[in-house]
Amino acid sequence: MSISLTDSPRQAGRPREFDLDAALDKAILAFRERGYHAASIADLAKAMDLTAGSLYKAFKDKRAIFVAALERYTSLRNTGLRARIQGLATGRERLRAVLDFYVDSAHDLEGRRGCLVVGSAVELVTFDEDLSELVSLALRRNEALLIELIRQGQADGSVNPHLGAHQAARTLLCVLLGMRVIGKTGRRHDDMADITDLALKVLD
């Protein structure tokens, strides 16, 4: 997707176009590394390779940039996660794939950059009720996916049928979010990989 913006009066009539998705990807990285409050408009303009004027023509304010960035981040993550679990035979295998997906995001440089949802959940909960609700919604969607996969596993016999799906999903969600927090400390892949096998014991 591209956005066409009109430049300064000296260049009136000559539109400037930029790829909105590519710009938002850069904003996502800035928010992940700096956090919402520490990322200034100047920081975002530099990261997105836009002038402040162009930024304000495309977005009302920093809040609007964050909302758009969060929506794109969760959409990309959900698409990637769905691709990982597609075609797997059992609910347990799909849950393993979810855990491995988070392991892959929780080490080295990617881990240090952190998760936009997790970081924002901590940062925004007491400062902005509306943005906090958007973050909470993303977490509820993650939990709903885990519940769905646990129930699939119970139906196909790969997960304990007597297990409370909601409670088990919440436990796994805590593990997944904890991975992203610990990943901020610069853990190696080997440090995180063993978590999957232990977490899956919750399903026995």
C-alpha positions in Angstrom: 0.0 0.0 0.0 1.3 3.5 -0.8 0.3 6.9 0.4 0.5 10.0 -1.7 1.3 13.2 0.1 1.6 16.8 -1.1 5.0 18.3 -0.3 5.7 21.8 1.0 4.2 24.8 -0.8 7.4 25.3 -2.7 6.8 21.9 -4.3 3.0 22.1 -4.5 1.4 19.8 -7.1 4.3 17.3 -6.8 3.0 14.3 -4.7 5.3 12.3 -2.5 4.5 8.6 -2.2 5.7 6.2 0.3 4.9 2.6 1.1 2.7 2.7 4.2 3.3 -0.9 5.2 7.1 -0.5 4.9 6.9 2.7 7.0 4.8 1.0 9.7 7.3 -1.9 9.8 10.0 0.6 10.7 7.7 2.3 13.3 7.0 -1.1 14.8 10.7 -1.6 15.3 11.1 1.8 16.9 8.2 1.2 19.3 9.6 -2.3 20.2 13.0 -1.0 21.0 12.1 2.3 22.7 8.6 1.8 24.0 5.6 4.0 23.3 6.5 6.9 25.6 10.2 7.1 24.8 9.6 7.0 21.0 9.3 10.7 20.0 7.8 11.9 16.8 11.3 12.8 15.7 12.4 9.2 16.5 9.5 7.8 14.5 10.1 10.2 11.5 13.7 9.2 11.4 12.9 5.5 11.7 10.2 5.7 9.1 12.4 7.8 6.8 9.8 10.6 6.7 9.8 14.3 7.5 7.7 15.2 10.5 5.4 17.1 8.2 4.8 14.1 6.0 4.2 12.0 9.1 1.5 14.3 10.4 -0.2 14.3 6.9 -0.5 10.5 7.1 -1.2 10.2 10.8 -3.0 12.5 13.2 -0.5 12.0 16.0 1.9 9.5 17.6 -1.1 7.6 19.1 -2.5 7.0 15.6 0.9 5.8 14.4 1.0 3.4 17.4 -2.5 2.0 16.7 -1.6 1.4 13.0 1.7 -0.2 14.0 0.1 -2.4 16.6 -2.6 -3.6 14.1 0.0 -4.4 11.5 2.3 -6.1 14.1 -0.5 -8.4 15.4 -1.7 -9.1 11.9 1.8 -10.2 10.7 2.4 -12.3 13.8 -1.0 -14.0 13.6 -0.5 -14.7 9.9 3.0 -16.2 10.6 1.6 -18.3 13.5 -1.3 -19.6 11.5 1.1 -20.6 8.7 3.2 -22.6 11.3 0.3 -24.6 12.5 -1.4 -25.2 9.2 -1.3 -28.8 8.1 -0.2 -30.3 11.4 -2.1 -33.4 12.4 -3.0 -32.9 16.0 -3.8 -30.2 18.5 -0.7 -31.0 20.5 1.5 -30.7 17.5 -0.1 -27.3 16.7 0.5 -26.2 20.3 4.1 -27.3 20.0 4.4 -25.2 16.9 3.0 -22.2 18.7 5.6 -22.6 21.5 8.4 -23.0 19.0 7.2 -19.9 17.2 7.7 -17.9 20.4 11.0 -19.6 21.1 12.2 -18.4 17.7 11.2 -14.8 18.6 12.8 -14.8 22.1 16.5 -15.0 21.5 19.4 -13.0 20.2 18.7 -9.8 18.4 15.0 -10.5 17.8 14.6 -11.4 21.5 16.3 -8.2 22.6 14.0 -6.1 20.5 11.1 -7.5 22.4 7.4 -8.0 21.7 5.3 -4.9 20.9 2.3 -6.4 22.6 4.1 -7.6 25.8 6.1 -4.4 26.2 3.0 -2.2 25.6 0.9 -4.3 28.1 3.4 -3.4 30.8 3.9 0.3 29.7 0.4 1.4 28.9 -1.8 -0.3 31.5 -1.8 2.6 33.9 -1.3 5.5 31.4 -3.8 5.1 28.5 -7.0 3.1 29.0 -7.9 2.9 25.3 -4.5 1.8 24.1 -4.3 -0.6 27.0 -7.6 -2.2 25.8 -6.2 -2.7 22.3 -3.2 -4.5 23.8 -5.5 -6.6 26.1 -7.6 -7.5 23.0 -4.5 -8.9 21.3 -3.7 -11.0 24.4 -7.2 -12.3 24.5 -7.0 -13.3 20.9 -3.8 -15.2 21.7 -5.5 -17.0 24.6 -8.5 -17.8 22.4 -6.2 -19.5 19.9 -4.6 -21.6 22.6 -8.1 -22.6 23.9 -9.1 -23.6 20.4 -5.9 -25.7 19.9 -6.3 -27.4 23.3 -9.8 -28.4 22.5 -8.7 -29.7 19.1 -6.1 -31.8 21.0 -8.7 -33.1 23.4 -10.9 -34.0 20.4 -8.2 -36.0 18.7 -6.8 -37.6 21.9 -3.4 -35.8 22.0 -4.3 -33.6 25.0 -5.8 -34.8 28.4 -9.6 -34.7 27.9 -10.1 -33.8 31.6 -7.9 -30.7 31.4 -9.6 -27.3 31.8 -9.0 -25.7 28.4 -9.3 -22.1 29.7 -6.9 -22.7 32.7 -4.4 -24.6 30.5 -4.5 -21.9 27.9 -3.9 -19.2 30.4 -0.9 -21.1 31.8 0.6 -21.5 28.3 -0.1 -17.8 27.6 1.9 -16.9 30.7 4.8 -19.1 29.4 4.7 -17.5 26.0 4.7 -14.0 27.4 7.4 -14.9 29.8 9.6 -16.0 26.9 9.3 -12.6 25.3 10.2 -10.9 28.6 13.2 -13.1 29.2 14.2 -12.8 25.6 14.8 -9.0 26.2 17.9 -10.0 28.3 19.6 -11.5 25.2 19.2 -15.2 25.7 20.5 -17.7 23.2 18.3 -20.1 21.3 19.5 -23.0 23.3 18.5 -21.2 26.5 14.9 -21.1 25.3 14.4 -24.3 23.3 14.0 -26.6 26.3 10.9 -24.6 27.4 8.7 -26.2 24.8 8.9 -29.8 26.2 8.3 -28.6 29.8 5.4 -26.4 28.8 3.7 -29.2 26.9 3.6 -31.3 30.1 0.7 -29.0 31.2 -1.4 -30.9 28.6 -0.8 -34.4 30.0 
